[in-house]
Amino acid sequence: MRKRKPKTKPTSILAYYEVLENLGERQVEVYKVIRELESCNNTMIAKHLNLPINSITPRTNELRKYGVVMEDKKAICPYTKKLTIFWRVRRRL
């Protein structure tokens, strides 16, 4: 028997969009890159935006706390060859 996926409540959907509307400029840039790349780590985001990683890491942590991005997997970074956390957008509504 298949488990049914719980239905998202309308209030949760509204809260999600409200968070997206209140993001800062840099947070929006980081969010868009994560959405575009589908699964990426902080180094990949920094390379994509041509910014230092120390301006990316706090933004991904904020987005995670807001609930709009989540850990996708832990994998080897193609640039640093080290094990890193890859992020993905939590929900595409």
C-alpha positions as CSV (number, residue, x, y, z in Angstrom):
1,M,0.0,0.0,0.0
2,R,1.4,3.4,-1.0
3,K,1.7,6.2,1.5
4,R,-0.3,9.3,0.5
5,K,1.6,12.5,0.5
6,P,0.1,15.0,2.9
7,K,-1.7,17.8,1.2
8,T,-0.1,21.2,1.6
9,K,-2.3,23.6,3.5
10,P,-3.2,26.9,1.9
11,T,-1.8,28.8,4.9
12,S,1.5,27.1,4.4
13,I,1.6,28.1,0.7
14,L,0.8,31.7,1.6
15,A,3.5,31.7,4.3
16,Y,6.0,30.3,1.8
17,Y,5.3,33.1,-0.8
18,E,5.4,35.7,1.9
19,V,8.9,34.6,2.9
20,L,10.0,34.8,-0.8
21,E,8.5,38.3,-1.1
22,N,10.5,39.5,2.0
23,L,13.9,38.2,1.0
24,G,16.8,40.6,0.6
25,E,18.5,41.2,-2.8
26,R,21.4,38.9,-2.2
27,Q,19.1,36.2,-0.8
28,V,17.0,36.4,-3.9
29,E,20.1,36.0,-6.1
30,V,21.2,32.9,-4.2
31,Y,17.7,31.5,-4.2
32,K,17.5,31.9,-8.0
33,V,20.9,30.2,-8.6
34,I,19.8,27.2,-6.4
35,R,16.5,27.0,-8.3
36,E,18.3,27.2,-11.6
37,L,21.1,24.7,-10.9
38,E,18.6,22.4,-9.0
39,S,21.3,21.0,-6.7
40,C,24.4,23.0,-5.8
41,N,26.8,23.8,-3.0
42,N,28.0,27.2,-1.8
43,T,31.1,27.1,-4.0
44,M,29.1,26.5,-7.1
45,I,26.8,29.4,-6.2
46,A,29.7,31.7,-5.5
47,K,31.3,30.7,-8.9
48,H,27.9,31.2,-10.7
49,L,27.5,34.7,-9.2
50,N,31.2,35.6,-9.3
51,L,31.2,36.4,-5.6
52,P,33.3,35.3,-2.7
53,I,32.0,32.3,-0.8
54,N,31.9,34.2,2.5
55,S,29.0,36.3,1.0
56,I,27.1,33.1,-0.1
57,T,27.3,30.9,3.0
58,P,25.3,33.2,5.3
59,R,22.6,33.6,2.6
60,T,22.2,29.9,2.2
61,N,22.0,29.5,6.0
62,E,19.3,32.2,6.1
63,L,17.3,30.6,3.3
64,R,17.5,27.3,5.1
65,K,16.2,28.9,8.3
66,Y,13.4,30.5,6.4
67,G,12.5,27.0,5.0
68,V,12.9,27.8,1.3
69,V,16.0,25.7,0.7
70,M,17.0,22.4,2.2
71,E,19.9,20.0,2.1
72,D,19.7,17.8,-1.0
73,K,22.8,15.6,-0.5
74,K,26.3,15.5,0.7
75,A,28.7,15.0,-2.3
76,I,32.1,15.9,-3.6
77,C,32.4,19.4,-4.8
78,P,33.6,19.5,-8.5
79,Y,35.8,22.5,-7.7
80,T,37.3,21.8,-4.3
81,K,37.1,18.0,-4.4
82,K,35.9,18.0,-0.8
83,L,32.7,16.6,0.7
84,T,30.1,19.4,0.9
85,I,26.4,20.0,1.4
86,F,24.4,20.5,-1.8
87,W,21.2,22.6,-1.5
88,R,17.9,22.5,-3.4
89,V,14.7,24.5,-3.3
90,R,12.3,23.1,-0.8
91,R,9.2,23.6,-2.8
92,R,8.3,24.6,-6.3
93,L,4.8,25.9,-6.2
